[in-house]
Amino acid sequence: MVYRSYNVVLVLGVWFGMCRGVRSVFMPLLIPSLVPVERLPAALSLLMFQTSINFIIFGPFIGKFIQTICMELQILTLMV
């Protein structure tokens, strides 16, 4: 999707930033309440491992998607 309105992009950016911030803050606070203290280091390391694997796997796909969107925006700009 290509949004032509700055306000829509601004609202979406704020929304995604708030969601990511809430996740980043509350996941380390929520895990200790659900996991026993003996298993806490393993649970937090599993969370960090999952996050790093997601970045490694999905990072190139997101980069390719952004490049495609930028190319489409350039083509749309040339057409206008």
C-alpha positions in Angstrom: 0.0 0.0 0.0 1.2 3.4 -0.8 -0.1 6.2 1.4 -0.1 9.7 0.0 -1.2 11.4 3.2 1.5 12.3 5.7 -1.0 12.1 8.5 -1.8 8.5 7.8 1.9 7.5 7.8 2.5 9.5 11.0 -0.4 7.8 12.8 0.8 4.4 11.6 4.4 5.1 12.7 3.3 6.2 16.1 1.0 3.2 16.5 3.7 0.7 15.5 6.2 2.4 17.7 3.9 2.3 20.7 3.1 -1.4 20.2 6.8 -2.2 19.9 7.6 -0.2 22.9 4.9 -1.9 25.0 6.2 -5.3 23.9 9.8 -4.4 24.6 8.9 -3.1 28.1 6.3 -5.6 29.2 7.7 -8.9 27.9 10.7 -8.9 30.4 8.2 -7.9 33.1 5.6 -10.5 32.2 7.9 -13.5 31.8 9.0 -13.5 35.5 5.4 -13.6 36.6 4.7 -16.7 34.4 7.9 -18.6 34.8 9.4 -20.0 38.0 12.6 -18.3 39.2 14.7 -21.4 38.5 13.7 -21.3 34.8 13.8 -17.5 34.4 17.3 -17.3 32.8 16.3 -20.0 30.2 13.0 -18.2 29.5 14.7 -14.8 28.9 17.4 -16.4 26.8 14.8 -18.2 24.7 13.0 -14.9 24.2 16.3 -13.2 23.1 17.1 -16.2 20.8 13.7 -16.0 19.2 14.0 -12.3 18.6 17.4 -12.6 17.0 16.3 -15.5 14.8 13.3 -13.4 13.6 15.6 -10.5 12.8 17.9 -12.8 10.8 15.2 -14.6 8.9 12.7 -11.7 8.3 15.3 -8.9 7.9 16.2 -9.6 4.3 12.5 -10.0 3.4 11.6 -6.7 4.9 14.6 -5.1 3.1 13.4 -6.5 -0.2 9.9 -5.3 0.5 11.1 -1.8 1.3 13.2 -1.7 -1.9 10.2 -2.8 -3.9 8.0 -0.1 -2.3 10.7 2.5 -3.0 10.9 1.4 -6.6 7.1 1.6 -7.0 7.1 5.1 -5.4 9.8 6.2 -7.9 7.8 4.9 -10.8 4.6 6.6 -9.5 6.5 9.8 -9.1 7.8 9.7 -12.7 4.2 9.0 -13.9 2.8 12.0 -12.2 
